[in-house]
Amino acid sequence: MRYGEIGFDLEVDLSRGSIDRVETDPNDTRLFMGGLGTNAKIMWDRVPAETDAFSPDNLLIFSSGLLCGTAAPGSNRTIVSTISPQTKLMAYSMMGGFFAPELKYAGYDKVILSGKSEQLVYLWINNDKVEIRDASHLKGLGATETSEAIRKELKDPDIQVAAIGLAGENRVFFASIEQGRSSASRGGIGAVMGDKGLKAVAVRGTKDINVADPVKYMELCDGVLKYIKFRGENPIQGVPPILQGLGSPQEMAIVDEQWHTTNFMWGNSRTRRKDFWTHQIEEKWRESQENVRTRLISCHNCPMKCGATISVPGLPTYMMKCYSKLTYTMAAFSDLDFGFKIAQKATEYGIDGFSAPQALAFGLELLEAGILTKEDFPGMPEDTEGRFYYLLEKMVRREGIGDYLADGVYWAARRIGKGAEKFDHNTIKKHEQLPLKLGMLNPVYYLMYSTGEKINITQIEGQFPQEPFATRELREEFVKDWFQVPDEKFKKYYVDWEPRGEMSNPYYPTVEASCEIVDWMEKMHYIDDALGMCAGLSSFPLKPPYHIHNYPEFVTAATGIKMSKDDVWKSATRTRTLMRALNVRRGMRRADDKPPEDHWKKRFPDLEKQLLDQYYKLKGFNSQGIPTKESLHDLEMDFVAEEFELKGIYDHG
C-alpha cells in the first residue's frame, strides 16, 4: 500500500481515445515528492526539446500534490504543467479549490493528457469509471457555464470541474483553466487544453487516502490550526494590511489599496499615481466592494477565506481572486465598479488576469502613439471602458487586431512592428509581469525576477520581508519569534538591513546574502508545489504555519518515507534544478535571465553580474546557468548530464 499518495496516474491519449491506469514508481516520490517535482520528471522523460506547445506530443498534466486530500489544512493545490505557447518553456500553474483532493479521492495522483481530439470533448472521471465524452454542446460556453452544464448533465452537484472558456478554445496564448474557486492562469495552459480539443475535466471521487502514521499526522495538523488561530489574533505589525496575516493576500476582505494603487503602475505598466489614494476613493471603493461581495470563501480543508463570490447586478456570480480585482481597473485608469464587471467576463472567457489587462492597454497605447490607426479598430467605442470591452471580445475571438493581442505583448509587438517593440517593457521571457516599476535596484528581487522558472514574482517571494523596518529595535523585535528561518543567519541578515545608508539597497543584503535569501524563498515554493500546499500558508506570508522544520515531519508521517530536513531541502533543490534543465534543453541561457530594462530607474550592471554569478554558483550551475555534471550527479540526476553531453549543450553553452 502507498501512503499519502495513491500510486496511480491516469493516462489519456486524446488522439486514440485510450485511457489507462498506470502505477507510478515510489522512488520518484523519494526523489521529487510529488506535484510539480514528478510533473517535471515526466516532462523530461516524455516531451523532447523540439516539441511545440501545440504539438500532439506535448503533454498537459493535472497533478495533485503529495499531501492533497489529507487532513493537512490548505493542501488542495492542483499543479498543471505543459509547454507554454507564450514562453516556449515549461509552464506550471497552480489552482486551489477542490479539484486535486477530488482527483485523489477518485484514485489518481495525476491526469496525463497527450494527443489531440478531432472533436471537442470533456473527460469524466468517476472513481474507476473514466470516459471521454462529447462536448460539442459546450462549445463557446464560458468556463463557469461549462462547469454548471456538466454537473447538471451528470446529475451531481459535487462534481469538480476544471474548464476552459472561449479564450482556451481559440488558443489565446494566456488562456487560463478555471475551476470554481480558483484558476490556473499563468503560461497559457488553457490554450494547450483548447488545442487538444479538451473543454473540461470533470471528477468525482469517493475513495479513501491512507497516511502512514495517522496519530502523528493529526497532531501536526492540530499544531498548524493552533498557529493559524494565533496569527489571526496576533497580526504582524508595521507592514501593509495584505501582509499582516496568513493566506493568499486578503484582497476581498480589505479595502485599503493604497499600497497597490500608489506603488504599482497603471495603464500598460507605464504610469505611477503616487497621490491617487484618498479617503474619498477608499469610501467609494468600500461601497463598490461591499455591494458586490456575496461572501468570503475558502478552498478545500482550509480555514482561511482568501477569495469571495462576486455578484454584479445583471451578471452571473463568479469567484474573485487576489490582485485581479485591480488589474483591469488600473490598466484602464478606471474604478472598482468597472474592475468587478469586466473581471466577470474575463473569468468566463478563461483568461489570465495579469496578462490580459496589459495586452489590452498595450493595444490602446499603440493607437495613441500612431503605430496602430482607427482602421485597426473598426467600430470601437470612444470611451476607455467601452474600448476595453471591445478589445476583450476581439482578443478572445482572435478577430482583427485581437488576433495579435491574443499572443501577448511580446509576440504582438513583434508581429505589429513599426516600433511597437519599445512598448513591450514589462515582459520577462516573453511573459507579462506584475505592473511594478521601482527606483533603486533591489538585489534580492533582481535575482527573483531574473531567474525564476515560474516567471512570476509572486511564486518566488514571501519568506523574507520585502523591506526593513525603520529601526534596528523594530527589526530585532521582529526576529525574536521568527522560528521559521532555516538558519539563524537569516535573522542577522534582516536585523542588519537598513532603509538607507551603507547597509541598504543595492549593496545590502550582500551578494552572498541575497543569493541565500532567494534560495530559501524559492525552495519553500518548490516544496509547496510538490506537496500541493497553498503558498498562503507556507511560502508566501511572513511567519507561516508550514516551514522547513515541520514539513519533513508531515512528509514522513504521511508517506512512511523517512524524510529529514536535509532530504526535503534536497528534493526541492532537485526539482528546481530539473526545471532549469528542462528550460536549458529548450534553449534558455544566461542572456534570458534579466528583468525588464526599465524595472528599476537606478541599475548597477557590475553588481547584477556578481549577483547572477554567485546565484549560479550556489545553485550548481555554470556561468551560462546550465546545471553542472557535478551538481547533477550529487542530485542523482546523471540522466540530465548525459543528455546535455549528447546534445553538446556543455560544449556550446
N, C-alpha and C positions, 0 to 999 in steps of 0.2 A: 504493500500500500504506500502511496505517496502522500506526504503531509504538506499542508499549506497550499501547494499547487495540485492540479488534477492529474497532470502527467499525460494528457492527450490534447492534440490540436486538431482542428477541423480544416481539412484541405479541400478547397473548392476550385475546380477548373471551369471557368465560365464558358470557354470555347467548346469544350467537350461535354459540359454538363455533368461532370463527375463529382462525386462527394465521397471523401474518405476520412475516417477517424484514425489518426496516426499517433502512436506512442512516441513520447519525447525522451531524450537522453538525460538522465538525472545528473550526469556530470556537468551538463550545461548549466544546471541550477547552481551547482557549487561554484562554477566559474563566473557566471553572469547574473545569478539570482533569478531574473525573470524580466517581464515587461520589456523596456527598451533594450536591455542587455541582450536577451535572447532574440529579440527582433533584429538587432544589428548583426548577430551571428548568422541568422537565416538570410538576411540580405547579402552578406558577404559570400555565403556559400552558393547562393542561387541566382543572384542578379549581376551579370557581368558588367564591367565598367562602361561598355559602349551602349548599354540598354537605355533607350529613350523613355521618358516618363509615360508617353502614350503607346508604348510597345506592349503587345500581349505578354511579353516576358517579364515586364515589371510586375512586382508583387504589391498588393495592398494588404497590410496586416493589421487586424484589430486584435490587440492584446490586453488581457487583464494583467495586473501586477501580482507579484508573489503573495501579497497579503490581502488582496481584494476578496471581498466576500466573507472574511473572517470578522471577529469582533473588534479588531483594531479600529478605533474611531478615525474616520476620514480616509480609510483605504478603499477608494472607489474609482480610481482613475483608469480610463481606457487610453492606451498608448497606440496611436495609429501611425504606421510607418510606410513609406513608399519613396520613389524618386520624384522630386519636385519638378513640375514643368516650369517653374519660375526661376529657381536657383540652379537647376540641373544637378543638384546634390541630393543626398538623402534627407528627406523631410521626416520629422517626427512631431506630432502634435498631441496634446493631452486633452481629454474631456472628462468632466466629472459626471454627476448624475447617478444613474443606476445600471448602466449598460454592462460594465465589467463584472460586477458581482453577479448579475443575472446570467452572464455567459458562463461563469464558473458553476453556478447552480445547475446549468444545463449540462455540464460535464466536459467543458473545454477551457483550456487556458488561452487559446488564440483561435482566430479565424484567419486563414491564409488564402487569399484570393489571387488567382492567376487567370490569364487568358482574357477574352472579351466575349460578351454575349451579343449576337446579332440583333436581338430584340431587347427592349427594356424589361428588366426582371427585378425581383427582390428575393432575398434569401430568408427563409423561415426556419428557425431553429427552435424546436420544441423537445427538449431533452434529447432522446435518441433519434427522434424523427426530424430529418432535415430535408427541405425541399427548395428547389429553385422554381419560383412561381412567376407567372406572367404579371408584368407591371404596366402594360400598355395603357390601362385606365388611370394610372397615376402620373402619366407624362404631363409635365408642365405645372404640376401641383407644387405648392410651397412645402418646405421641409416639415413644418408642424402639421399642415394639412395632410401630408402623406402619412405621418405617424398616426394621426387620428383615423384616417381611412383604413389603414391596415388593422388597427385594433378593432374597428367595427367589423371589418371583413372576417377576421378570425375570432370575433366574439369573445375577446378577453381584454379588459381594460388594464391589466397588469403587464402586458407585453411591453418590453423596452425596445424602442426603435431608433436606429441611427440612420438618418436620411439626408439626401441632398435636395436642393431646390433647383430652380431654373439655371442658376449660375453653374452648378455642377454639371447639369445636363449639357450645357453649352461650352463646357471646358474653360470657363473663366479661370485664369491662372492662379487666382487667390480665392477660389471657391472653398467653402467650408463644409464640414459634415455636422449637422445639428442633431442633438439628442436631448430633447425636452428641456432639461435644466442646465445644459452645458453645450459646448461645441468644440470640435477640433478644427481650428481655423487657419493656423499658420502653415505656409508652404504649398498651398494649393492641392491638398489631398482630396478635396471634394471634386476637383477637376479629373483626377485619376479615376475616382469612383464612377464619375459620369462617363468617362472614356471607356470604361469596362462594361458599360450598359447596365450598371447596378444602381437602382434607385434607392434601395434601403436594405438594411439588415435588421431583421426582427427576431427577438429571442425571448424565450420563456423557459425558466428552469426551476425544478423543484427538488433537486438532489442536495445532499449534504456535502460540506467541506470538512475534512478532518485536520486537526492540528496535533502535533506530536506530544505536547505537554500542556493540556488544556488548563490545568490549575495554575501553572506559572504564567501561561499566556493571559489568563483573565486577571491575574494580579498586575501584570504590566499594563493592561488596558485600563484597569481601575486607576492606576497611577497617572496615566495620561489624562483621564477625565477629571481627576482631582486638580491637576495642574491647570487644565483649561479653565476650571472654575476659579482657581486662584488668580489667574491672569485677568479673567473677566472682572474680578473685584479689585485688581491692582494694575491698571493700565500703565504702560511706560510713559513717564512724564517728559516734557521737553522736546517732543517730536510731533509732526503733523498728525491730525486725528486719524488718518488712514493707516498710520504706522504704530498706533498705540496698543492695539490688541492683536488677536490672532485671526486666522482665516485669511481668505483672499481679501484684498482691500475692500472694506465695507462701504462701497460706493453708494449702495441703495439705502444704507442706514444713516449715512451722514449727508449733510447739505453743504458744509463748509468746503468749498472747492477753490479757495484762494491759492493753495499750493499749485494745483494743476493749471488753473486758468491764467495765473500770472507768471509762471515759470516755463510752461510748455508753449509751443509755437502754434499759431493759428494759420488758417489757410493751407497752402502747400508747404507747411513747415518753415515759413519764412518770417512771420510777424509775431513779435512778443508784445503782449499788452500788460505791462507792469502795473498799470493803475486801473485795471478792469474791475477788480472785485471791490464792491461797496456793500454797505448794509442794505441798500435798496435792491441790489442784484440778489443778495443772499435771500431776502424775504420773498422775492418774486420766484426764485428757483425753488425755495422751500415749498411754496404753494404748488408749483408745477409738479414737483416730485411727489408730494403727498396726495395730489389729486389722481395720479395715475398708478401709484404703487398699491397693488391689492394686498399683498402680504410678503414678508420676508420668508425665504425658503432655504432649505438645506439639501445637500446631496445625501446619498445612501449612508446611513450609520454615522452621521456627523451632527454634533450639537451646534455647530456654527450656522449662522444664517447669512451667507455671503451674497446670495442672489435675491431677486424679487420677481414676482409676477407683475407684469405691467398691463394695464387695461386702459388704452387710449380710446375715448369715445368714438364709436364708428369703426374701430379696428379690432381684429381678433386679439385675444390675450397672448402675450409672449413673455419669455424669460429674458431679463436684462442682466448682463454680465459685466462686472467690474468697470474699467475705464471707458468702455464703449458707449456709456451714456454721454460722454463728452466728445467723442471723436468726430461725429458728424456736426455737432453743434459748433465746434471750434474750426473745423475745416470750412464751414460755410459762413463764419462770422455771424452766427445766429444765436438763438436762445434754446433753453432746455426743452420747451414745448416742441420745437422742430426736431430736436435730437431724439426725443422719445417716439415721434411719429415715423421718421424715416428709418429709425433702427428696427421698427416692427417690419417694414417692408424688406429691409436688408436681411433680417433674420429668416424670413420666409424664403427669400431667394437663395439663402445659404451662401453668405459671403463674409470674408474676414473684415472685422470692424476696425482694424488698424490700417490695412492696405487700401480698402475701397475708398474711404473718405479722401485719402491723399491722392489717389488716382483721379477722383472727380475734381478736386481742387486744382490738380496739375493741368487737366484739360482746360479749365476756365482761365488759368493763368496764361496758358499758351494763346488763348483767344485775346486776352488783354494785351499780350506782347506782340500781337500781329503775326505770330507764327502760324496760327490757325485763323480762319476767317469765318464770318457768319454763314458762308456757304457750307462749311463743315458741320453746322449745327442747324439744319433746316427745321423750322417750326419751334425752336427753343424759346421758352418764355423769357421775359426781360428781368424778372426778379430772381435773386440769388437762390432762394429756396426752391422756386419752380425749376430753375436750371439744374439743381442737384437731383430733383426727382426725375427730370427729363433724362439726364445723363445716366442715372442709375438704371432706368429702363433700357436705354440703348446698350449699356455695358453688359447687363446680364443676358441680353438677347444677341449680343455681338452684332449690332446693326450700325452701319456707318462709322463715325468716329468712335463709337462704343466698342467696336471690334479691336481698335488699337488700345484703348484704355483697359480692356479686359486682360491684356497681357501684363499689366502692372506698369509702374512708372518707368523702370529701367528699359524694358523692351519697347514700350510705346515711344519713348523719347528717340530711340534709335530707328524705329520704323518711320516715324514722322520726319526726323532730320530737321534741316533748316535752322539749326541752333537750338533745338528742343533739348539736346543733351545737357545744356547748362542748367536746366530747370530740374534735372534729376540730381538732387543734392542730399537726399535722405535715405538712400538705399545702401545696404551692405550685402555684398554677394548677390546683388540683383533683387533684394528683398526690402520692402519698406520697413522703417524703424519707428519707434515712438517719436513723435514730433517734438524733440527736445534739443535745443541748441544752447550751449553754455559758454562761459568766459574762459577761465583758467583750466588748462588741461588737468584732468584727474587721472593719475596713473593707474589706479585700480579699475576705473571704468574704461580707460583706454584699452586695457587688456581684455576686459569682458566683451566690449563692443567688437574688438578686432578678431577675437579667436573663438568665440562661442559657436559650437556646431549647430545649435538651435537657431542661431542668427536672430535672437530675440532676447533683449536685455533682461526682461522680467523673468526669464527662465534660467538666469545665472546669478543675479544679485540676491541679497537678502540677509545673510547671517551677520555680516559686519555692517555697522551703521554707515549711512550714506555721507554723513559729515560729523565732525567732532562737536561735542557740547562746548559752550563758550569758555568754561573754566576747567582747570585741572581737577578742582574739587568735585565738580559735577561728573567728570569722566571717571574719577576714582570711585564715586558712589555707584555709577552705572555698572562697573565691572565686579562689584562685590558679590552679586548673586548670579554672575554670568558663568554658570557651570557648564553651559552647552559647548564651550570652546574645546576644540580637540587638543589644544596645548596652551599652557599658561602664557606663552609668549604673545598670544593674540591680545591679551589684556594689556600688556605693555605697549603693543603697537597702538592701541586705541588711546590709552592714557597719555602717551607722548605726542599724539596728533593734535595740532593746534589749528584754529581757524585762519590764522595769518602768521607771518614770520617765517623763520628758517625751518620750523617743523610743520609746515603746511604744504599744500599742493603748490607746485608739481613735484617737489623734491622729497616730500614726505607724505605718505609712507615711502620708505626707501624702495629701490628696485627689488631687492630681495623680499622685503616685507609685502610689497604689492603682489608679487607672484604667489607668495604663500597664502595671502588672503583670498585671492581669486581661486586658487587651487581648492581651498576649503569650501568656498561657496559653491563652486560648480560641482564638486564631489557630492555635496549633500543633495543637489538637484538630481544628479545621476542615480544616487541611491533611491530617492523618492520615485524616480521614473522606472526603476526596476521593481520596486515594491508596490507601485500603484498608489502611493500616498499623495494626498493633496499637499502641494507646496505650502499652502496656507497654514498648515500645522507643523511644518518642518523647515524647509529650506528658504522660504521667503520672509517670514516675520522675524523680528528680533526676539530672542529668548523663547524659542518654541518648545512644545512638549516632547517632540521627537527630535533626537540628536544622535550624534555618533556614539554616545555612551550607552543608550538603551536600545538602539537599533539592532546590535548584534544579539541581544537577548531575545528580541522579538523574532528575528530570523531563526535562531536556534530553537526556540520554543514552538514556532510554527512548523518548521520543516523536519526537525530532528537532526539537521546537519549542523554540527558544531561550528559556529562562526564567531571568531574573536573580533575585536575592533579592527585589528590589522587585516583580517580576512575580508571584512566588509569594505574597508577602505581600498584594499587591493582590487576587489571586484569592481568597484566604481572606477578605479583607475583603468582597469581592463576595458570596460565598456567605453569610457571616454577615448581611450587610445584606438579602439576598433572603429569608433565613429570617425575619428580623424583619418584612419587608414582608408575607410570607405570613400571619403571625400578626396583624399590624396589620389586614390586609384582613379577617380573621376576627373583629375586634373588640377585640384586645388593646391596652391603653393603659398609661400610667404607673401608674395605680391598681393594676394587676395585678403590677407589679414590686416585690414585697415578700416577705420571708421570713415564716415563721410568727411570730405575735406574741410567743410565749414562747421563741423560739430562743435569745436572749441575755437574761440577767437584767438587765443594765445596757444600756439603749438611749439613743441620742442623736439625737433627731429632726432637729435643725438640721444636724448633721453628715451624717446619712443623706440629707437633701435636697441638700446640697452634693455628696455623692458621686454621686448619681444625675444631678444637673445636669451635672457635669463629665464623667461617663461618656457621657451622651448627646452632649455637645458633641464629645468625642473621636471618637465613632462616626459623627458626621454626622447625628444625629437631632435633631428639635426637642424642645421641653420636654415633649411628651407621648410621646416615644420613637418618633416617626414619622420614618423617613428623609427628609431634605430633598431638594428638587428639585436643589439644587447638588451634594450628595454623590452622588445617583443619576446625575446627568449625568457626573460625574467617573469613575464606575464603569461607564460605558456601559450604564446601565440606565434610560434615559429612559422605556422602556415602563412601568416601575413608576410613575413620577411622573405619566404621562399617565392611568393608571387611577385613581390617587389623586385627580387633578383631576376626572375624570369622575364619580367616586362621591362627591365632596365631602368626602373624608377630611381634606384640609388645612383646609377651612372649619370643620368641626365638631370636629376634634381627637379 
